[in-house]
Amino acid sequence: MLRVKCYNYKYNDALVFFINNTEIGRSSISACSQKRGILNHIIVHEKYRSMGFGSYILFHSEHYLIKKYCISNINVLAWQPQGGHVSKFYVKNNYRLSTYSNIDTYDDGENIFDIIPLQKSVQK
């Protein structure tokens, strides 16, 4: 049985997803001005990847933002390892490249990530 537990913090909310009593993943979300929600991150534990749980977590995180904050747009900065498929996951779930920012690169000398701004308009 799938269930969700919500934790409310000062600047963001965390949603933790369980099957029975085992955590399968989590998301961190927040809202800002101008009816805009921010999806800070989604984590699906490795054992549960490629089983549809990422889309499930994303869907419920979006609906939480819509209901709690009455937002109409959601923004994501997808940190994608070089050669990774993170942005494809969001595009599959109806996100598109954002017009407010350019793709950037993060390089700490050990890891290189493309930072890809994505957005989605949602219905209330």
N, C-alpha and C positions, 0 to 999 in steps of 0.2 A: 504494500500500500504506500503510495506517494504522499508525503506531507511536507509542509513548508513552515518554518519558524522564522519570525521576523524580529530583528533587533533594531531599535531606533537609537541613533546616536545624534550628537549635536549637529553634525554637518552632512551625515549620510545615513542611509538605512542599509542593513545587510539582510538578505534573504538566504536562508540555509535550507537545502532540499534533502530529504531523507527517503529511503525505501526501508520500511520497517524502522529500525533504529540505526541504520547505517547511512552516514552522510554520503551523498553522491556528488554534491557540488554546491556552489554558492554564487551569489552576485552582490555587488555593492552598487547602490544607485543613489542619486541625489537630484535635486531640482534647483534651478536658478531662475532668474528673472525672465520675463518675456515668454512665459509658457514653455520653457525649454527644460527637458529632463536630461540627465547625464548618466550614462551607464559606465561606471568607473571600471568594472571588470566582471568577467564571468569565469568561474573555474569549474571544470568538470573533472573529477578525479579520474586518473588514467584508466582504471578498471572499467569505467562506465562510458568511455568515449566511443564514438561511432555507433551509438545505440539510440540516438535521437534525444538524449537528455539535454544536450546543449541548447537545442531549439526549444525544448520544453522550459528550461530555466530562463531563456531569453524572453519567450512569450509571457510567462508569468511575471517577470521583472517589468516588462513594458506595461502590462495591465495594472500592476501595482502603482507605477508612476502615474498612469492616466487617472486612476481612481483617487489616489491620495493627493496629487498635486495638480490635477486638471491640466496637464501639459498637452501640447499639440505637436511637439517635435522632440526627438531624442537624438543626442549626439554621443558618439563613441570615438575615442582615440585608440585604434587597434594597434597594439604592439606586436608586430609580426617578425619572427626570426627570419633571416634571409632564407629564401626557399620555402617558407612556411605557407600555410593556407588559411590563416586567421581571417583575412579580409574576404576570402571566398565564402566562409561561414556566414558572415554578416550580409553579403550580397545575396546569398541563397535565402536569407530571411528578410529580403526587401529593403536593405539599406543601400545607399548610394554614396559615392564620393561626395564629400562636403564641398560647398563653394566658399566657406568662410576661412579655410586654411589649406595649406599645401602639404603634400607628403614630405615628411622630414626623416632624418636618420639619426639614430642614437648609437654611439660607439664609445664604449668605455675601455677599449683596448683589449677586451676579452670577448665581449658579445656585441653583435651588431643587429639592430632591429630597425625595420622600417616602421615609422609611426604614421598611420594612415587615418585621416579624419573621415568619419562616415556619419551619415545622418538619415533619419527616417521621419516622415510625417505620419502621424497617427490620428485615428478617429476617436473622439471622446464617447 
